Amino acid sequence: MQRRGGLATLIAAAAAAYGAADLAHEGLGHGGACLALGGQLRTLSTTYADCAISSRVIDGAGPVAGIAVALIAWIWLRWTPPRAYAARAFLCCLYSFAIFWNVGYLVKSGLFDAGDWAYVIRGLQPVVFWHVVLVVGGGVLYAIAMRLLAQVMRNELSGPGKRTPRAFALIAYGTAAVLSVAAAAFDPRGPSTILNDALPSSLGAVGLAYVGWMMGRREPDLRLAETGSVGWMLSGLIAAGLFVGVLGPGLRF
């Protein structure tokens, strides 16, 4: 029973964290920049924010806001970690989903000329140079982000428990993927958003799965603290329901 409670709590924390990372990108970033520049935010969903005006600032604000939220989560976890395991797991997942999505976006935009960062550099010359900057810069930042994740997982999540870093990472990563697909299934733009927007956002956090896997290989005896929390289970369930049922179809203003 205790183990099932710990598993349910981890899934709930991961679901709440992915929802928060998504809102940081779409709502706080794109939506906030739209309003700050005097535009009208027409639609907000889990995969896009539709603004009446277009701007490089709005395009770049989504990933920048996501990275900022990720760094806040990491600093909080690193310097003043909450006492409750579930809260630490939430911050770890929030950092992972927000940083890997938005830094990984650099690589995606540089390689495929698509997405927020591609819109930010559109029209800048020479074209090849700016795409190389995105790919190389994204790759370097992604590697740094993985090192920072390993640090907090080892220092702030380890303790008496049963969950290995590998299991923690795969469970959290899978939760984000399922939640993103469930919400995108209701997207008014059609099922194509699942492959084009939702899955790249959640699966972009593959750095989380990789870090957990490598820590499991290098430190096979390391275990993470694991306790159940009814409050976090309920909070995660509510967050997932709102994410899928409300933001999935989109809010229209």
Secondary structure, 3 states (H helix, E strand, C coil): CHHHHHHHHHHHHHHHHHHHHHHHHHHHHHHHHHHHCCCCEEEECCCCEEECCCCHHHHHHHHHHHHHHHHHHHHHHHHCCCCCHHHHHHHHHHHHHHHHHHHHHHHHHHHHCCCHHHHHHCCCCCHHHHHHHHHHHHHHHHHHHHHHHHHHHHHHCEEEEEECHHHHHHHHHHHHHHHHHHHHCCCCCCCHHHHHHHHHHHHCCHHHHHHHHHHHHHCCCCCECCCCCHHHHHHHHHHHHHHHHHHCCCEEC
